[in-house]
Amino acid sequence: MIRKLVGAAVALSMIATPALADGLVDNVNGITLDANGRVIHFTGLLIGNDGKVKKLMQSGDKKPDKLDWLSNQKGRTLLPGFIDAHGHVLDLGFRALELDLSGTNSLDEAKARIAQYVKDNPEKKWIIGGGWNQEKWGLGRFPTAADLDSVVGDRPVWLERADGHASWANTAAIREAGVTAKSATPPGGRIEKIGGEPAGVFVDAAQQLSEKVVPQPLPKERDLALAKAQEILLAFGITATSDMGTSMDDWLAMRRAGDRGALEVRIMSYGLGVDTAVRIGGNGPTPWLYNDRLRMRGVKLFADGALGSRGAWLLKPYSDAPGQSGAGFMTDDVLQNYMSRASMDGFQVAVHAIGDRANRQVLDAIEAMSNTYKGDRRWRIEHAQIVDPADLPRFASLKVIASMQPTHATSDRKMAEARLGPDRLVGAYAWATMLRNGVPLAFGSDYPVESPDPWAGWAAAFTRQDASGEPFGGWRPEEKVTREQAWWAFTEGAAYAGFAEDKFGRLAPGQLADFIIVDRDPMLSSPSDLRQAKVEETWIGGRKIYVRKAG
């Protein structure tokens, strides 16, 4: 596997031969959005030797007399590269390299995959991976340590849930961590129990009890994970991404890649907590590094957990678990102190909030600090999935960016109905309401929780349907956005959310020439056809970085 990945990295570097000279990508069906979100068509892209767009060429325009290079696309469609407003770069790479359960549809299927992985990797002292989702399995409960023990009992197993807000351990892993019936649950977490004993699933902060003994990746393994993540993102046409929760080790891997000239995807980094951001940025955000490939811009904080593990903090108890309301990770004072520490040094603040109680807490904190920290702060709430209708207008009045993930709605809808009941769905996944209120939307995928596939996200945003076309007419169709609005949120909106709209997000003179060549016109494609779109080439800064293999 390592030799294969190294070979792929070498192949990418061979594609990315220097081409930073005046050139023309000609004979294209070019489509982009202007600064106001209106569709613009063009037939050629003139690129300067600085890797930026010089001109959108129209049919009949005189071509420059002298060009250093010319790429004739023979009528293929050219679009600006996608920007994922919320992803986890290293996690994406590790999910692809470790045991991946994201494609499993039942507990038995997951157990079979675990058994095969254990058989194929006899040298591994720990079995590490993730991607499981008991809701997708139709299990009606969390999996247990006994479920895992029936597959592997001689080695510790530690598997993250798809959303990263719970983990599943076997008895050997629980024993290694020293967790017993007497172990205290950390604030903001929950140990699932059976008969008073740890059952095998640790929710949110309770994961720390076992994570302390789980082997951490070596630097060279992080480097491979970053290379793999870039390979995946480039193939989907993602030219820039926000990395939500960059650890110090993640940052060092990104810096090593940048030092080697191997950092291609543009990364807007948000440090995992204030301390990480300060250690990296010192007295504020870093400058753009490696030809605008990497910048530590802000701080990522967590107000609550996730809906699937019932860790999302709700104003009222869960409909399917009346004794639970989730949990807030911080008191109001602690949250405001962290946000203030970040803001006084100019770091942008992005807070994970899924439940309606958590969203209210973050909005209250922003309101309390708005008189102290003025200017263009671009406060971000990540996910903003369940918002009390009374709080929806506050996003606009407090100038908060709603950083949301369309595929969460199509994946979560049945679970959300069960968790919340019909009365609390009015403010759920409320994309259109946000836009009507004048709230900037930034779309992403939350990969690897969901696939980073932007085509699936784009289709989900304007249909509120999954890949099977369900439900008919869309789930809560009043919250659909238009095709163009969704595209804007996956390009300019995501760039704006990261203070990068002056560099990329659309194709216009002065913008970086980050674009993709695709096999169909997305403005003319049905939703199902849009989901099937294939990226033929990915260009970053006027350089061809990725070419899809034939077949």
BALUMKE-319531 format. One record per residue (C-alpha): residue in one letter; z, x, y. Coordinates in pm, whole numbers, plus 50000, padded with zeros to 5 digits. Example, Ala and Ser with C-alpha at 12.3 -4.5 7.8 and 13.67 -1.06 7.14 Angstrom:
<torfis>
A507805123049550 S507145136749894 
</torfis>
This chain:
<torfis>
M500005000050000 I500875028150244 R497555045950178 K495735012950228 L497435006850564 V496825042050684 G493165037650593 A493035005350791 A494575022451092 V492015050351070 A489225024551046 L490495007651361 S490625040551548 M487035047751445 I485925014251588 A487775021051912 T485545049452023 P485675056052397 A483355033152591 L485015032852929 A481835035153133 D479755009453322 G478284986953059 L476974952052997 V477784927352723 D474594907052749 N472964875752612 V476194856452553 N477334820752566 G480174831252793 I483014806852865 T486204812353061 L488514793553294 D488904799953664 A492224803053843 N492434764953865 G491734759153498 R488104748353540 V485514758953284 I483004785653389 H479884795353194 F478094828853215 T475464848653026 G476684884353059 L479794904853132 L479444935753349 I482274960353283 G483244989753500 N484335024053385 D487945013653444 G487774987753167 K487784958853412 V485314930853470 K482874938053752 K480844906253741 L480154874953541 M476384875553508 Q474374843553532 S470914836453397 G468404850753641 D470774876753789 K469204910853824 K470714935253579 P471834969353703 D469094995653695 K471335020553519 L473795012853243 D475735037053028 W475775012052743 L474494977652653 S475704953252389 N473264925152309 Q475244896852151 K472134875952074 G473534843552208 R476974845052047 T479984829152219 L482254851552430 L485744840252535 P488764856752699 G491204870352442 F494074847752345 I497604855352462 D500554844852249 A503444836752479 H506084839052207 G505904860851899 H507834887151708 V505514916651659 L507414938651413 D508624908351217 L504994897951168 G504184931551018 F507244932250794 R506574896750671 A503134908250559 L504504939450388 E507624924650223 L508204894350002 D506524865350182 L507454829850083 S505744812450375 G502954798350159 T505224783149895 N505444745249862 S508334741649618 L511444759749502 D509824766349165 E506784781749334 A509084803549544 K511024814649238 A507804823949061 R506704844849358 I510104861849377 A509964869849005 Q506494885049038 Y507554905849340 V510614918849154 K508394928148859 D505894945949085 N508574965349274 P511034979449018 E511975008149251 K513404985949527 K517194985249530 W517194954349753 I514674925649752 I514034917150116 G511674891550267 G511514856850411 G509434826850507 W511134800050295 N511514764650423 Q513474739150221 E511924710850422 K508434721350321 W509644723049962 G510934687149980 L514164700449834 G516564678150025 R519124706250039 F519444743150107 P518604766449817 T521594783549657 A522634817349527 A522474802349177 D518804794149234 L518164830849312 D520424843849035 S518254825948780 V515374848448888 V517064881148975 G520714889248924 D520774926948889 R519734935149247 P520804920849583 V518314896349741 W518214887450111 L515534863150234 E515234849750588 R514344813450645 A510964808350814 D512594804251156 G514894834451117 H517944812751187 A519274812450831 S519134835750532 W519364830650157 A521314855049940 N521974858549570 T525404865249424 A524824902949417 A524084903549791 I527104881849870 R529254905149662 E527834936049839 A528724920450175 G532244912350061 V531914875750160 T534364852449986 A535814817750027 K538344833150267 S535744849150498 A535894835950852 T532684821750998 P531654838451326 P531314815751630 G527824801251649 G527284803351274 R527864784850950 I528404795250589 E527044768950353 K529634762950081 I529934746149742 G533454739249621 G534794761449897 E532784791549782 P529784806749967 A526744787849842 G524144813849931 V522824803550273 F524134818350598 V523164800950923 D522684818551259 A525624841351348 A526954839450990 Q523974860550885 Q525734890351040 L528274889950756 S525614901350510 E523124918350739 K525594946750789 V524924958650433 V521184950750414 P519214983550431 Q517454988350765 P513794999350780 L513045036050831 P511105045951145 K507955052550939 E508275017750790 R508495002851138 D505355021951233 L503505006850937 A504774972051026 L503504976051383 A500104987751258 K499904958051022 A500944933551296 Q498234946551529 E495674943351252 I496614906751204 L496684898351577 L493344914751650 A491704895551366 F492854863051525 G491504873251867 I494934878852022 T494614906352280 A498084903152436 T501424889352328 S504984885252442 D507434901452201 M510524879652216 G513554900052122 T512464936452113 S515174958051960 M515644994452052 D514105004551718 D511144981351783 W510634996652127 L510665031851985 A508015021751730 M505865008052011 R506355039852212 R505405061351912 A502225041051870 G501475044652239 D502035082152227 R499545084551939 G496985062852117 A497435036651843 L498755008252059 E495874983852113 V497344948952162 R498984944752502 I502704937752459 M504934920752716 S508344929952581 Y511594910752627 G514624930852523 L516964916952260 G519874910652494 V520764925652829 D522114958352690 T518814966152516 A516754958852826 V519014980153045 R518965009352800 I515175008452807 G514434999153168 G517445013953342 N517614996153675 G514794971453612 P511574963753425 T509514993553317 P506074999753463 W503044992153250 L502565020653004 Y499615033652801 N496845018753015 D498544985053050 R499444982252682 L503224979852701 R505874968252944 M509524958452911 R509574928953151 G512614908353069 V515564898352854 K515684874452559 L518854854052512 F519764826952259 A521494794352349 D521374778852003 G519764779851659 A516944760351498 L516374724251399 G515494731951036 S518874747750965 R520684722251184 G521694750251416 A519994735051720 W522714723151960 L522504685552017 L524194661752259 K524884637951969 P525294644551595 Y522314648651365 S521034615551231 D520844630050880 A524164648950904 P526604628651119 G529284655251096 Q527114682151255 S525764687151609 G524674723351580 A526344749951789 G525964767852118 F525934805452090 M527684811652422 T530034793952657 D528624783752994 D530364812753169 V529144838752920 L525564826352940 Q525614827253320 N527134862053318 Y524354875353093 M521654858453299 S523194871953618 R523414907553481 A519724906253394 S518644889953718 M520464913853951 D518274941953816 G515094921553839 F514644914553469 Q513004881353389 V515214858853177 A513874840152873 V516354818552683 H515824803252340 A516874766652356 I515814740652100 G518404712852106 D518904689252402 R522444702252460 A521224738252465 N518374730252704 R520824713052939 Q523144743152927 V520334766753026 L519084743853303 D522644740953435 A522944778853436 I519664783053627 E520724756753878 A524084773653929 M522384807154000 S519404794654200 N521074800354536 T521964836254443 Y518754847754275 K515844836354484 G512204846354488 D509694844954206 R512054845753907 R509914826453657 W512864815753445 R511664808353092 I513014784552832 E511634793552492 H510744764052268 A512244736052484 Q511724714252178 I514274686552223 V515024677852585 D516984648052707 P514604626652919 A517004629753213 D516544667553204 L512744668453186 P512224666953568 R514634695953614 F512144720853467 A509914715253770 S512654713454033 L514184746053906 K510774763053863 V511254769153491 I508374778653263 A508234758852940 S507244783652669 M506284761152377 Q504544763052041 P502104735051949 T502164741151574 H505924735551571 A505304698851645 T502824694351361 S505034713651118 D508324698251229 R507454661851290 K508874646750969 M511944668850988 A512414660851358 E512284623651283 A514924627951013 R517134651151218 L517014630851540 G516094595051459 P513544575751669 D515664572051983 R515824609252061 L512134617352020 V511154607452375 G511774642552509 A510654660752194 Y507764685552214 A506884669652547 W503884690652656 A502034664352858 T505184653253037 M505854689253137 L502364692453284 R502584658853465 N505814671053621 G504104702753741 V505804726053494 P503824757253394 L503134757053020 A502844788852817 F501714784052458 G502334806452161 S503054804251790 D506494819751733 Y504894840951462 P505844848151186 V507734814851187 E504254799751213 S500924817051164 P499764834951481 D496434816151443 P495634804651800 W492834781751682 A495324760651487 G497634760151787 W494814750352022 A493714721551797 A497284709551746 A497894708852121 F495184683652206 T495354663051885 R499044663751783 Q497664665051428 D497974690451148 A495154706950954 S494814675750736 G494324653551040 E497764637950998 P499084616151139 F496134594351236 G495834593651614 G498394621451653 W502184623051643 R503584608351964 P500054609952111 E501294603652464 E502244640452467 K498754653752393 V497254677352649 T493534681652708 R491434707852535 E491154727452860 Q494864725052940 A495734738152596 W493284767052632 W494784775752972 A498284776752821 F497064800852550 T495434823752807 E496294822253178 G499514802853124 A500814828652878 A499824857053113 Y501534840053408 A504694835753203 G504824873453162 F504024882753525 A500654895753404 E498164871153554 D496904897853794 K495824918953493 F494574896053217 G494344860153099 R490844851153216 L487534868453277 A486894874753645 P486144904753868 G489164927753871 Q490624914253547 L490854936353240 A487894931053008 D489824916552715 F487574892852525 I486444880552186 I483124872052024 V483414840851807 D481194822051567 R481154788451749 D481504771652088 P485084758752106 M484234733752378 L481764716252146 S483714718951820 S485614690851654 P489314698051597 S488694705751229 D485784728851318 L487884745951583 R490504754151320 Q487774771451117 A486644794151401 K486214830651311 V486564860151545 E483604883551502 E484704910451747 T487754917751961 W487394939252274 I490294952352484 G489754969752815 G485994970352760 R486324987452419 K485424972252085 I488614973551879 Y487974950251588 V484914938751392 R485184912451119 K484044924150781 A481104905550631 G481774881050352 
</torfis>
